[in-house]
């Protein structure tokens, strides 16, 4: 299997983070975790096994910072 490079994966994580305000406007609150999980799983599928923990931690930090997508991402987050 061919995986994306770490910088490419990190760019995808950044894109998710940047798109969070849009997700809050377009996705119902009850569906936000599922929508994020679908994107996160897609990214992890493209991530080399040796980079999984690093990328998982970055994705998990978004969940923690937003309290499970119940609050917007903090301005300094």
Secondary structure, DSSP 8 states (H G I E B T S, - for coil): -----HHHHHHHHHHHHHHHHHHHHHS-GGGHHHHHHHHHHHHHHTS-GGGHHHHHHHHHHHHHHTTTTTS---TT-
